[in-house]
């Protein structure tokens, strides 16, 4: 899974004295050093994106402190001890994730997207590297912790080598206050039908920042489609008493299409609960605030999580292959759509096939501001989600049935009045 690279040059000491690796005068020491520096180094292995954090601590690169926070106004990390401010490297450049999609072969999985160990425990005990105290973390709800004695921020990489720790994180950009205003604005536009208790019981403090697990995928695919398309040749209407029926005639053609394409940073949720659609919750609303600017994701550092909650991924690459194929088929249909304009009656696809030539999977935390409200009379949990990067807001607001019925009756009466006025005007 390493990038292709030229083998390293043999050291000059391995040659016979006075010999040269090419026809001509021997290289000087400066020329040898320049040539060695120009030699390409082997590319990083995305298996080991988080290898530098294996000691379980996220340290300030200047003073070594682990008392680090995210500065929301800049998106940078700041050390609360020496005030040094920095930004982790973007994984796009650090690991070459934006290139080579056309050459992908098979399934390439980054370390954070590995299969999650079935026997991995949610509650783990970490030993603080700063003072030696034991700190308990429930990894089902958080992937970082602070030592209650010395305030070290602990990373659970050391204790969960099971695919639970992501490869990258996209930091929060919108502040809590900005998220509250987005949610207020969203709800105010629906105040006519909103349940009075929802507006009365809105608590800004209940707007929480959460990192949600996603798998971000680059893929190379070929899709083929077969079906029937219709071209209308005639259209007419026949009257039968007080009724009329419209008929049409069309030529029917067999339609075959093939397309090869690549996708860059396709985003699929990594938690089973996010993909659950039922009548008791509206948590699937989170996916309506996509897309995220995943190109700006940085190398995993649990200091970005301080002050926020998080969820652990529980879906593996094998679980999500069918989801990937379904989305690629949809993308392929969109790719061939422009070639179907002649079929004015539409095309009905009867067979579809997708061949994924290569894919690359990276596990990533994406930031969301989330507000939840439990509606007692319907036993439904409503959510409003805010994309913490773009501000895109979507959600579910509990509806007052009496207000909805009153509005429907008002609109119906209004339309009847308009109809009556038209009839009077034409009499």
C-alpha positions as CSV (number, residue, x, y, z in Angstrom):
1,X,0.0,0.0,0.0
2,X,3.0,2.3,-0.3
3,X,3.4,4.7,-3.1
4,X,5.7,3.6,-5.9
5,X,9.2,5.0,-5.5
6,X,12.6,4.5,-7.0
7,X,14.8,2.2,-4.9
8,X,17.3,4.2,-2.8
9,X,20.8,4.8,-4.4
10,X,23.5,2.5,-3.3
11,X,26.0,4.3,-1.0
12,X,29.1,5.5,-2.6
13,X,31.3,3.6,-0.2
14,X,30.1,0.3,-1.8
15,X,31.9,1.2,-5.1
16,X,35.5,0.4,-5.8
17,X,37.9,3.4,-5.2
18,X,38.0,5.6,-8.3
19,X,35.0,3.9,-9.9
20,X,32.0,5.9,-11.1
21,X,28.4,4.9,-11.6
22,X,28.4,6.5,-15.1
23,X,30.9,7.1,-17.9
24,X,32.7,10.3,-17.0
25,X,34.7,11.9,-14.2
26,X,33.8,10.8,-10.6
27,X,31.3,12.9,-8.6
28,X,32.6,15.4,-6.0
29,X,31.3,15.1,-2.4
30,X,28.9,18.1,-3.0
31,X,27.6,16.5,-6.1
32,X,27.1,13.1,-4.3
33,X,25.1,14.9,-1.6
34,X,23.0,16.8,-4.1
35,X,22.2,13.6,-6.0
36,X,21.3,11.8,-2.8
37,X,19.0,14.6,-1.8
38,X,17.3,14.6,-5.2
39,X,16.6,10.9,-5.0
40,X,12.8,10.3,-4.3
41,X,12.0,8.9,-0.9
42,X,9.5,6.0,-0.5
43,X,5.9,7.4,-0.1
44,X,4.1,7.0,3.2
45,X,1.9,4.0,3.9
46,X,-1.7,4.9,4.6
47,X,-1.7,1.8,6.9
48,X,0.3,3.9,9.4
49,X,-1.3,7.4,9.3
50,X,-1.5,7.5,13.1
51,X,1.8,5.9,13.8
52,X,3.2,9.1,15.3
53,X,0.6,9.0,18.1
54,X,1.3,5.5,19.2
55,X,2.5,6.7,22.7
56,X,-1.1,7.7,23.5
57,X,-0.3,11.4,23.9
58,X,-0.9,14.5,21.7
59,X,2.0,16.8,22.5
60,X,2.7,20.4,21.6
61,X,5.5,20.3,19.0
62,X,7.3,23.2,20.7
63,X,7.2,22.5,24.5
64,X,5.8,18.9,24.7
65,X,2.7,19.9,26.8
66,X,-0.6,18.0,26.1
67,X,-2.8,20.8,27.4
68,X,-3.9,21.7,23.9
69,X,-7.2,23.1,22.6
70,X,-8.8,24.0,19.2
71,X,-9.0,27.7,18.5
72,X,-12.3,27.9,16.7
73,X,-11.6,31.3,15.1
74,X,-8.5,30.0,13.2
75,X,-9.1,26.2,13.1
76,X,-5.6,25.9,14.7
77,X,-4.5,24.0,17.8
78,X,-3.1,26.2,20.6
79,X,-1.0,25.0,23.5
80,X,-2.3,26.5,26.7
81,X,1.1,26.2,28.3
82,X,3.4,28.0,25.8
83,X,0.7,29.5,23.6
84,X,2.3,28.0,20.5
85,X,-0.3,27.7,17.7
86,X,-0.1,25.2,14.8
87,X,-2.2,23.2,12.4
88,X,-1.8,19.5,11.7
89,X,-0.8,18.6,8.1
90,X,-3.7,18.0,5.7
91,X,-4.0,14.3,4.9
92,X,-4.7,15.2,1.2
93,X,-1.1,16.2,0.7
94,X,0.6,14.3,3.5
95,X,-0.5,10.9,2.1
96,X,-1.3,11.8,-1.5
97,X,-5.0,11.0,-1.2
98,X,-6.0,13.4,-4.0
99,X,-3.9,11.7,-6.7
100,X,-3.6,8.3,-8.3
101,X,-7.3,7.5,-8.4
102,X,-7.1,6.5,-12.1
103,X,-4.5,3.9,-11.1
104,X,-6.2,2.4,-8.0
105,X,-6.2,-1.4,-8.0
106,X,-8.2,-3.5,-5.5
107,X,-9.2,-2.2,-2.1
108,X,-6.8,0.0,-0.3
109,X,-7.7,0.5,3.4
110,X,-6.1,3.1,5.7
111,X,-5.2,2.1,9.2
112,X,-8.2,3.9,10.8
113,X,-10.6,2.1,8.4
114,X,-9.4,-1.4,9.3
115,X,-11.8,-4.0,10.5
116,X,-13.0,-3.3,14.0
117,X,-12.1,-6.1,16.4
118,X,-15.2,-7.9,17.5
119,X,-13.9,-8.3,21.1
120,X,-12.8,-4.7,21.5
121,X,-14.1,-3.2,24.8
122,X,-15.8,0.1,24.9
123,X,-14.6,1.1,28.3
124,X,-10.8,1.2,28.6
125,X,-8.3,2.4,31.2
126,X,-5.4,4.6,30.1
127,X,-2.3,5.2,32.1
128,X,-1.4,8.9,31.9
129,X,2.1,9.4,30.5
130,X,2.5,12.6,32.4
131,X,1.9,11.5,36.0
132,X,1.0,7.8,35.9
133,X,-2.6,8.1,37.0
134,X,-5.3,5.8,35.6
135,X,-8.0,7.4,33.5
136,X,-11.1,5.6,32.4
137,X,-12.6,6.3,28.9
138,X,-15.9,5.1,27.4
139,X,-14.7,4.9,23.8
140,X,-18.3,4.4,22.6
141,X,-18.8,8.1,23.3
142,X,-15.4,9.7,23.2
143,X,-12.0,9.0,21.8
144,X,-10.0,11.3,24.1
145,X,-9.8,12.1,27.8
146,X,-8.0,14.4,30.2
147,X,-6.1,13.3,33.2
148,X,-7.8,14.7,36.3
149,X,-4.5,15.2,38.1
150,X,-2.1,16.8,35.6
151,X,-4.5,17.8,32.7
152,X,-2.7,15.8,30.1
153,X,-4.9,15.1,27.1
154,X,-4.8,11.4,26.4
155,X,-5.2,9.7,23.0
156,X,-6.6,6.2,22.9
157,X,-4.5,5.0,19.9
158,X,-2.4,3.0,22.2
159,X,-5.3,1.0,23.6
160,X,-7.5,0.6,20.5
161,X,-5.5,-0.8,17.6
162,X,-8.8,-2.1,16.1
163,X,-9.8,0.4,13.5
164,X,-11.8,2.5,16.0
165,X,-9.4,5.5,15.9
166,X,-9.9,7.5,12.6
167,X,-7.2,8.5,10.2
168,X,-8.2,12.1,9.9
169,X,-10.4,14.8,11.4
170,X,-12.1,17.9,10.0
171,X,-12.0,20.6,12.7
172,X,-15.0,22.6,13.8
173,X,-15.3,26.0,12.1
174,X,-18.6,27.4,13.3
175,X,-18.8,28.5,16.9
176,X,-21.5,27.4,19.3
177,X,-23.1,30.8,19.1
178,X,-23.2,30.7,15.3
179,X,-24.8,27.2,15.4
180,X,-27.5,28.4,17.9
181,X,-28.4,31.3,15.6
182,X,-28.6,28.9,12.6
183,X,-31.0,26.6,14.5
184,X,-33.1,29.6,15.7
185,X,-33.4,30.8,12.1
186,X,-34.3,27.4,10.9
187,X,-37.0,26.9,13.5
188,X,-38.4,30.4,13.1
189,X,-39.2,29.8,9.5
190,X,-41.4,26.9,10.6
191,X,-43.0,28.7,13.6
192,X,-46.4,28.7,12.0
193,X,-46.8,25.0,12.4
194,X,-44.3,24.3,15.2
195,X,-45.5,22.9,18.5
196,X,-45.6,25.7,21.1
197,X,-43.7,23.6,23.6
198,X,-40.8,23.2,21.1
199,X,-40.3,26.9,20.9
200,X,-40.8,27.5,24.6
201,X,-38.4,24.7,25.7
202,X,-35.6,25.5,23.3
203,X,-32.4,25.5,25.3
204,X,-29.2,26.8,23.5
205,X,-27.0,24.9,26.0
206,X,-28.5,21.7,24.5
207,X,-26.9,22.5,21.1
208,X,-23.9,20.1,21.2
209,X,-20.9,19.7,19.0
210,X,-20.2,16.1,18.0
211,X,-17.7,14.4,15.7
212,X,-19.4,11.7,13.6
213,X,-17.6,8.8,11.9
214,X,-17.5,8.6,8.2
215,X,-15.6,6.7,5.6
216,X,-14.2,8.8,2.7
217,X,-13.6,6.9,-0.5
218,X,-11.8,7.4,-3.7
219,X,-12.8,4.9,-6.4
220,X,-12.4,4.0,-10.0
221,X,-15.4,2.2,-11.6
222,X,-17.0,1.1,-14.8
223,X,-20.8,0.9,-15.0
224,X,-23.1,-0.5,-17.7
225,X,-26.9,-0.1,-18.1
226,X,-29.4,-1.9,-20.4
227,X,-33.0,-1.0,-20.8
228,X,-35.7,0.3,-23.1
229,X,-36.3,3.9,-24.2
230,X,-39.4,5.4,-25.9
231,X,-39.7,8.1,-28.5
232,X,-43.2,9.5,-28.9
233,X,-44.5,9.6,-32.4
234,X,-48.1,10.7,-31.9
235,X,-50.4,12.0,-29.2
236,X,-54.2,12.4,-29.2
237,X,-57.3,12.8,-27.0
238,X,-60.6,10.9,-27.3
239,X,-63.8,12.0,-25.6
240,X,-66.2,9.5,-24.1
241,X,-69.3,11.4,-23.0
242,X,-68.3,13.7,-20.2
243,X,-64.8,12.3,-19.9
244,X,-61.7,12.3,-22.1
245,X,-58.7,10.0,-22.4
246,X,-55.3,10.9,-23.8
247,X,-53.4,8.3,-25.8
248,X,-49.9,8.3,-27.2
249,X,-47.9,6.1,-29.7
250,X,-44.2,5.6,-29.4
251,X,-41.3,3.8,-30.9
252,X,-39.5,1.6,-28.4
253,X,-35.7,1.1,-28.6
254,X,-33.2,-1.0,-26.7
255,X,-30.8,1.2,-24.9
256,X,-27.3,0.2,-23.8
257,X,-24.8,2.6,-22.1
258,X,-21.4,2.1,-20.6
259,X,-19.3,4.7,-18.7
260,X,-16.0,4.7,-16.9
261,X,-15.4,7.3,-14.2
262,X,-13.7,8.1,-10.9
263,X,-15.0,9.6,-7.7
264,X,-13.0,11.7,-5.2
265,X,-13.9,11.8,-1.6
266,X,-17.3,10.0,-1.7
267,X,-18.6,10.2,1.9
268,X,-20.5,7.3,3.6
269,X,-21.6,7.2,7.2
270,X,-19.6,4.8,9.4
271,X,-22.2,4.3,12.2
272,X,-25.1,1.9,11.8
273,X,-27.4,4.2,13.8
274,X,-27.0,7.0,11.2
275,X,-28.3,4.7,8.5
276,X,-31.3,3.6,10.5
277,X,-34.7,4.8,9.2
278,X,-37.6,4.3,11.5
279,X,-40.5,6.3,12.9
280,X,-38.9,6.8,16.4
281,X,-36.1,9.1,15.4
282,X,-35.0,11.6,12.7
283,X,-31.2,11.1,13.1
284,X,-30.8,10.4,9.4
285,X,-31.2,14.1,9.0
286,X,-27.5,14.4,9.6
287,X,-26.7,13.3,6.0
288,X,-28.8,16.1,4.6
289,X,-26.2,18.6,5.6
290,X,-23.5,17.0,3.4
291,X,-21.2,17.8,1.7
292,X,-18.2,18.6,3.9
293,X,-15.0,20.2,2.7
294,X,-13.1,16.9,3.3
295,X,-10.1,18.2,1.4
296,X,-9.2,20.3,4.4
297,X,-9.2,17.3,6.8
298,X,-6.0,17.0,8.9
299,X,-4.1,14.1,10.4
300,X,-5.9,12.7,13.5
301,X,-5.1,14.4,16.7
302,X,-7.5,13.9,19.7
303,X,-6.8,17.5,20.8
304,X,-9.3,18.6,18.2
305,X,-12.0,16.7,20.2
306,X,-11.5,18.5,23.5
307,X,-14.8,20.2,24.3
308,X,-16.8,18.0,21.9
309,X,-18.4,14.6,22.0
310,X,-17.8,11.9,19.4
311,X,-19.1,8.6,18.2
312,X,-17.1,5.4,17.3
313,X,-17.4,3.8,13.9
314,X,-19.1,0.4,14.0
315,X,-19.4,-0.4,10.3
316,X,-16.4,-2.0,8.4
317,X,-15.4,-1.6,4.8
318,X,-17.0,-5.0,3.9
319,X,-20.3,-3.8,5.4
320,X,-20.2,-0.7,3.2
321,X,-19.2,-2.2,-0.1
322,X,-22.9,-2.6,-1.1
323,X,-23.6,1.0,-0.2
324,X,-20.6,2.1,-2.3
325,X,-21.7,0.1,-5.3
326,X,-25.2,1.5,-5.0
327,X,-23.9,5.1,-4.9
328,X,-21.6,4.4,-7.8
329,X,-24.5,3.1,-9.9
330,X,-26.4,6.3,-9.2
331,X,-23.4,8.4,-10.2
332,X,-23.1,6.4,-13.4
333,X,-26.7,7.0,-14.3
334,X,-26.1,10.7,-13.9
335,X,-23.1,10.4,-16.1
336,X,-25.1,8.9,-19.0
337,X,-28.2,11.1,-18.6
338,X,-27.2,13.7,-21.1
339,X,-27.0,11.0,-23.8
340,X,-30.7,10.1,-23.4
341,X,-32.3,13.3,-24.5
342,X,-33.8,11.8,-27.7
343,X,-36.0,9.4,-25.6
344,X,-38.6,12.0,-24.7
345,X,-40.8,9.3,-23.1
346,X,-37.9,8.3,-20.8
347,X,-35.7,5.3,-20.3
348,X,-36.5,2.4,-18.0
349,X,-33.3,0.6,-17.0
350,X,-33.8,-3.2,-16.7
351,X,-30.2,-4.3,-16.0
352,X,-27.3,-2.5,-14.2
353,X,-23.8,-3.6,-13.5
354,X,-20.9,-1.9,-11.6
355,X,-17.3,-3.0,-11.7
356,X,-15.2,-1.3,-9.0
357,X,-11.6,-1.5,-10.4
358,X,-10.1,0.1,-7.3
359,X,-11.0,1.9,-4.2
360,X,-9.2,3.7,-1.3
361,X,-10.9,4.0,2.1
362,X,-10.0,6.6,4.8
363,X,-11.8,6.9,8.2
364,X,-12.6,10.5,9.1
365,X,-14.4,12.4,11.8
366,X,-16.7,15.2,10.5
367,X,-18.0,18.0,12.7
368,X,-21.8,18.6,13.3
369,X,-23.7,20.9,15.7
370,X,-26.7,18.9,16.9
371,X,-29.9,19.8,18.7
372,X,-32.4,17.2,19.8
373,X,-36.0,17.4,21.1
374,X,-38.1,14.6,22.4
375,X,-41.8,14.9,21.5
376,X,-43.7,13.1,24.2
377,X,-47.1,12.7,22.6
378,X,-45.6,11.0,19.5
379,X,-42.7,9.4,21.2
380,X,-40.4,10.8,18.5
381,X,-36.9,12.2,18.9
382,X,-36.4,15.2,16.6
383,X,-33.0,16.5,15.5
384,X,-31.7,19.7,13.9
385,X,-28.2,19.4,12.5
386,X,-25.8,22.1,11.4
387,X,-22.8,21.4,9.2
388,X,-20.0,22.9,11.4
389,X,-18.0,23.9,8.3
390,X,-20.5,25.3,5.9
391,X,-23.4,26.2,8.1
392,X,-25.9,24.2,6.1
393,X,-28.8,23.4,8.4
394,X,-31.6,20.8,8.2
395,X,-33.8,19.1,10.7
396,X,-37.2,18.0,11.9
397,X,-39.5,20.3,14.0
398,X,-42.4,18.8,16.0
399,X,-45.7,20.0,14.4
400,X,-48.8,21.1,16.3
401,X,-51.7,19.2,14.8
402,X,-54.4,21.8,15.6
403,X,-52.3,24.5,14.0
404,X,-51.8,22.3,10.9
405,X,-55.5,21.5,10.6
406,X,-56.4,25.2,11.1
407,X,-53.9,26.3,8.4
408,X,-55.3,23.6,6.0
409,X,-58.9,24.8,6.6
410,X,-57.8,28.4,6.1
411,X,-56.1,27.7,2.9
412,X,-59.0,25.6,1.7
413,X,-61.5,28.4,2.5
414,X,-59.2,30.9,0.7
415,X,-59.0,28.7,-2.4
416,X,-62.8,28.2,-2.4
417,X,-63.2,32.0,-2.2
418,X,-61.0,32.4,-5.2
419,X,-62.8,29.8,-7.2
420,X,-66.2,31.5,-6.3
421,X,-64.9,34.8,-7.5
422,X,-63.7,33.3,-10.8
423,X,-67.1,31.7,-11.3
424,X,-69.0,35.0,-10.6
425,X,-66.6,36.8,-12.9
426,X,-67.3,34.4,-15.7
427,X,-71.1,34.1,-15.2
